[in-house]
């Protein structure tokens, strides 16, 4: 039975034990993983807060387009209501469909700014008040 006593079999057994152990997530491991994820998210937010790359500009243009369409639909519904109430209701239904998307975009852009300037206090908000 040289196969069972060899180093190769020990590695196979160790690998199987580690694989089985990895299937079960303890509370401590979950907490450590959550801390790692939170740290990675904070680091990403810090590095992209003042980013001015082409990708960042594209995100801004897309955000402006989404919010612009949202506002135009609201304005159009308000203007169309005295003339055609059914069409105004249709436009408000479109506004409702875009509501979640617009809130996510606003939270992504303005939320990052609020965290960066008011919570972390990187100086931008203080510079404007001087």
C-alpha positions in Angstrom: 0.0 0.0 0.0 2.6 2.5 -1.0 0.0 4.7 -2.6 -1.7 5.6 0.7 1.6 6.4 2.5 3.1 8.6 -0.2 3.4 12.4 -0.1 1.0 12.6 -3.0 -1.8 11.0 -1.1 -1.2 13.3 1.8 -1.6 16.3 -0.5 -4.8 14.8 -1.9 -6.2 14.3 1.5 -5.2 17.8 2.6 -6.7 19.3 -0.5 -10.0 17.4 0.1 -10.1 18.6 3.8 -9.5 22.2 2.8 -12.2 21.9 0.1 -14.7 20.6 2.5 -13.7 23.3 5.1 -14.2 26.0 2.4 -17.8 24.9 1.9 -18.8 26.0 5.3 -18.6 29.7 6.2 -18.3 30.4 9.9 -19.6 33.7 11.4 -16.0 34.9 11.9 -15.1 34.2 8.3 -18.3 36.0 7.2 -17.3 39.0 9.3 -13.8 39.0 8.0 -15.1 38.8 4.4 -17.5 41.6 5.0 -14.7 43.8 6.3 -12.6 43.0 3.2 -15.5 43.9 1.0 -16.2 47.2 2.9 -12.5 48.1 2.7 -12.4 47.4 -1.0 -15.6 49.5 -1.6 -14.1 52.4 0.4 -10.8 52.2 -1.5 -12.7 52.3 -4.8 -14.8 55.3 -3.7 -11.7 57.1 -2.6 -9.8 56.5 -5.9 -12.8 57.3 -8.2 -14.0 60.4 -6.3 -11.9 62.8 -8.2 -11.5 60.7 -11.3 -11.5 62.6 -14.6 -10.9 59.9 -17.2 -12.8 59.2 -20.4 -14.8 56.5 -18.6 -15.7 58.9 -15.8 -16.8 61.6 -18.4 -18.9 59.0 -20.2 -20.6 58.0 -16.9 -21.4 61.7 -16.3 -22.9 62.2 -19.8 -25.0 59.0 -19.4 -26.2 60.2 -16.0 -27.1 63.6 -17.4 -29.0 62.0 -20.3 -31.0 59.7 -17.9 -31.9 62.6 -15.5 -32.6 64.9 -18.5 -35.1 62.4 -20.0 -36.7 61.9 -16.6 -37.2 65.7 -16.1 -38.5 66.1 -19.7 -41.1 63.4 -19.1 -42.2 65.1 -15.9 -42.4 68.5 -17.7 -44.1 67.0 -20.7 -46.7 65.4 -18.5 -47.4 68.6 -16.7 -47.8 70.5 -19.9 -49.9 67.8 -21.6 -52.3 67.4 -18.6 -54.7 70.3 -19.5 -54.8 69.2 -23.2 -54.8 65.4 -23.0 -55.1 63.8 -19.6 -54.7 60.2 -20.9 -51.4 61.1 -22.6 -50.2 62.8 -19.4 -51.0 59.7 -17.4 -49.0 57.6 -19.9 -46.0 60.0 -19.5 -46.3 59.6 -15.7 -46.3 55.9 -16.1 -43.0 56.2 -18.0 -41.7 58.4 -15.2 -42.6 55.7 -12.7 -40.7 53.1 -14.8 -37.6 55.3 -14.8 -37.8 56.3 -11.1 -35.5 53.5 -9.7 -32.9 54.1 -12.4 -32.8 57.8 -11.8 -32.6 57.4 -8.0 -29.7 54.9 -8.4 -27.8 57.4 -10.8 -28.4 60.3 -8.4 -27.2 58.2 -5.4 -24.1 57.1 -7.2 -23.0 60.5 -8.3 -24.3 62.8 -5.6 -23.9 60.2 -2.8 -20.2 59.9 -3.6 -19.8 63.6 -3.6 -21.6 64.0 -0.2 -19.5 61.2 1.4 -16.3 62.7 0.0 -16.9 66.3 0.9 -18.9 66.2 4.1 -18.2 62.8 5.8 -14.5 62.3 4.9 -14.0 66.0 4.8 -11.5 66.1 1.9 -11.6 69.9 1.9 -13.8 70.7 -1.1 -16.8 71.8 0.9 -14.6 73.9 3.2 -12.8 75.6 0.4 -16.1 76.8 -1.1 -17.2 78.4 2.1 -14.0 80.4 2.5 
